[in-house]
Amino acid sequence: MNKTITKSICAVMIFITFLTGCAARPASNTASTTQQEAEAQLEKELGAFEITAHQRELAADNEAGYRVLDAGRGNPNWINTQSRYAFTRFMEFALGESERVMKDESMAGHAVKDGIGHRFDEAMNPAQSADSFLIKAVDYCVSNMGINKDDLIKEMVDGIIGDYYPSPSRCLRNTEKILNAYLESTLYHGENLAGSTTVFPTEGGTASMVYIFDALSHNRLLNPGDKIAIATPIFTPYLQIPSVKDYGMVSVDVTSSAENNWDISDDELKKLEDKSVKAFFLVNPSNPASHALSANTISKLKTVIEKNPDLIILTDDVYGTFVDDFQTVYSAIPHNTILVYSFSKLYGVTGWRLGLIAMNKDNVMDDLLKKQPEDVKNYLRGEYSIVTDDPDNMPFAERVVADSRSIGLYHTSGLSTPSQIYMDLLALTHLVYENDDPYIKLANNLVSERYKALMETLGLPEDDNDANAKYYTVVNIRSLCEKHYGKDFADWLYKNVTEIDFLNALAQKKGVVLMYGPGFNAPDGTVRISLANLNKEDYIELAKRMFELLDEYYNEFGGKGISSPAA
Ligand SMILES: *Cc1c(COP(=O)(O)O)cnc(C)c1O
């Protein structure tokens, strides 16, 4: 298939343009060229998104009159119920606590701490499943984490009722302990970092990214002209979030490919040794390729960092729980790494907006702040002195929180408290089962079975490597054609039908919507199929329809005697 949209390093510049968001320096000439390139690329990227939107319209009205199969989206089609039942039940308990204090029609008071743990025990009925879970969850916090019971339940009651500003603004005290335990259990691969990690709950993983980049650039830890390395292919919105500002930065692609099982090769990793590369941004397991970095690559990355010790690594691990024995880069390189996590996918809570930023108490951002030139320090002193007496020693983690509300409104920053309590409950659905979480297994099996059904029907080899999260898969249409129809046809199709035309035809004729691979900086001829939002049978049907369309092209090509391999 033809290259219709230039796969380009510039795609990443859009993102980089966004990175520079907050800093308030004038643009240099070179930078504005980068800016123009970035804007040009942005139009192309948005073009790719319009294409998908257009495909949805075509599919709705498809010629075959088929039911639409939209495997473009990453929004899961499952939800976690245990946490939601628990939330409802705990809200009921909390309302009882409020009405105990004062009750006049639909008005009640603020809950009181004294005796609250005892009243919780009285109210919960172990024979009811939501109650039984809440009993176990509270017991876990008290027995395994040493949290005071009255303190915990009071925090949760106030939090779920939402009658106080979040305090501390960054994260409620017990919530931070619970989230730390969750992150350690799901992502750290046995490293004990819960005690040394600072957590900032946010309105989702995407908000986390915005906050981090704003703070990095505002604090001059990233500056115009700095090189930023990006692990590609990558999540499109991260290529797209452009607060179009006055200047750009230079970006470096650190590429992974199907040939290397979507892992990063040594040569690519070596790019990070260059000290002019200031930050490295990755999604792990990746999107669209949906593969985790191997332990080997992570240990090599560690060696690379020794040569570029000031490198800031930013890892988005939203799909971490979809890989068995997952290991986050944060656990191997805690000093340099900022971790972003989101509950959106695993628990089906995309509408809640629940994510977080985690970083070590001992981190390179704080070291770099101390090493800044005096003029920058002065500038930042002025910026943060409105919210602290000791701006020089304000940790980067707190600056991220302050910057999320333009500093001045630091004291009203922080995620809504009911959202923080819901995060507690989500984390506890995992923690109470220790390392044998039945829900995580269900989610992993669900996407695995869909993947298997799809690959079997496509007649493609399954990749059962542990690193494969199977949340999405990238399918190379050219290789698929070569395998089933021969090289001549594959070449003919590549020459005569653009990838966009193919995707449009798939929508218009067969009612199938897929994502355009190069829109993620994935190779030409690839499509991303989400395994999150359709049922197993739908993936079989989807693959069959792909072959129906390819059969039609094959006839047009003049090929005879081959019908769908899946038929
Ligand atoms: C879906 C997704 C997220 C989730 O973002 P939220 O804002 O938490 O919903 C984050 N990162 C990547 C790479 C994703 O694909």
The ligand as an SDF file (V2000), in Angstrom:
LIG
                    3D

 15 15  0  0  0  0  0  0  0  0999 V2000
   -5.8990    4.5610   27.1060 C   0  0  0  0  0  0  0  0  0  0  0  0
   -4.5690    5.0900   27.4840 C   0  0  0  0  0  0  0  0  0  0  0  0
   -4.4140    5.8610   28.6450 C   0  0  0  0  0  0  0  0  0  0  0  0
   -5.5600    6.1540   29.5490 C   0  0  0  0  0  0  0  0  0  0  0  0
   -5.6730    7.5100   29.7090 O   0  0  0  0  0  0  0  0  0  0  0  0
   -6.7460    8.0840   30.7200 P   0  0  0  0  0  0  0  0  0  0  0  0
   -6.5930    9.5370   30.5590 O   0  0  0  0  0  0  0  0  0  0  0  0
   -6.3420    7.5930   32.0630 O   0  0  0  0  0  0  0  0  0  0  0  0
   -8.0850    7.5510   30.3470 O   0  0  0  0  0  0  0  0  0  0  0  0
   -3.1600    6.3340   28.9800 C   0  0  0  0  0  0  0  0  0  0  0  0
   -2.1020    6.0450   28.2080 N   0  0  0  0  0  0  0  0  0  0  0  0
   -2.2080    5.2940   27.1040 C   0  0  0  0  0  0  0  0  0  0  0  0
   -1.0030    4.9820   26.3160 C   0  0  0  0  0  0  0  0  0  0  0  0
   -3.4440    4.7900   26.7070 C   0  0  0  0  0  0  0  0  0  0  0  0
   -3.5370    4.0500   25.6110 O   0  0  0  0  0  0  0  0  0  0  0  0
  1  2  1  0
  2  3  1  0
  2 14  2  0
  3  4  1  0
  3 10  2  0
  4  5  1  0
  5  6  1  0
  6  7  2  0
  6  8  1  0
  6  9  1  0
 10 11  1  0
 11 12  2  0
 12 13  1  0
 12 14  1  0
 14 15  1  0
M  END
$$$$
